[in-house]
Amino acid sequence: LAGDEVLDHLLHLEATFDNDEVHRHLTLILRTATRMLISHTDERAEGGQLQAVTSSESIPLSHVSSVVLTRVVQHPDRFGT
């Protein structure tokens, strides 16, 4: 964080199932006064050995120009009733 104070954060933990395997994912989003930091870690097995693979990105807030929201509606045929 290079000394920046964290103003907000979001931590998302997710498990996915693939046949007889469970894979864990962790995403962390932090906001400071000047930037947003995103870090995502995936669990995987390579050659029979468990590994954690992490990608991180630092984005200046001045470069953020849009927000995308996704909404899931159960039974859309009855939505709004």
N, C-alpha and C positions, 0 to 999 in steps of 0.2 A: 504493500500500500504506500510505500515511500513516505510515511508520516501522515498521510491523509486520514481524516476522521471519517468513519463510516456513518452516513446519515440514514440509510435504509438498507435492508437486505431481504433476500428471499432465498430460502433453501428448499429444494424440491428433491425428495427421495423417491425412487421408483424401482420396482422389481418387475422384470419381464420373464415370462416362462417360455422355454423353447424345448418341447418334448419333455425330457427328463432333467433339464437343466434350468437353474434360476440365475439370472444375470441382474446385477445391481447397477443402478445409474444414480449419480448425484450431480445436481446442477446448483451452483451458487451464483447469485447475482448481487453485487454490492453497488451502492451509489455513494459517491463522495460529492463534494461541492463542484468538482470539475470533470468527473469522468464516471463511467460505468464499467465495472469489471465483471466479466462472465467467466466462470470456470466450470468445466464439465468433466466428470470422471466416469469412465466405463470400466467394468470388470470383465476380464476375459481370460481364457486359458490358452496358453501357447506352449506346445510341446509337453502338455501334461502339468504345466506349472501355472499357478494363478498369477495374474498381472493386473495392475490398475493403470489405465492409460488416461492421462489428464491433458486437456487443452484449455488454455487461458487466453483471454482477449481483454485488452484495455481500450475503451472507446471514449474519446472526448465527448462530453455532452453537447458541445456545439455541432457535432457531426450527426447527432440523432435527429432525424427529420420526420419519422413516422412511427406509428404504433399499430400493431396488428392484433386484433382480438378475434378469437374463435369461440363460437357458441354452439353447443350441442343441445338440441331439443328432442326429447323423447316424444314419440307419437305426434309428429308434425301435423297429422290430419286432425288432431284435436287442439292444436295450439291456439291460444286466445279464447278458448271457450270456458 
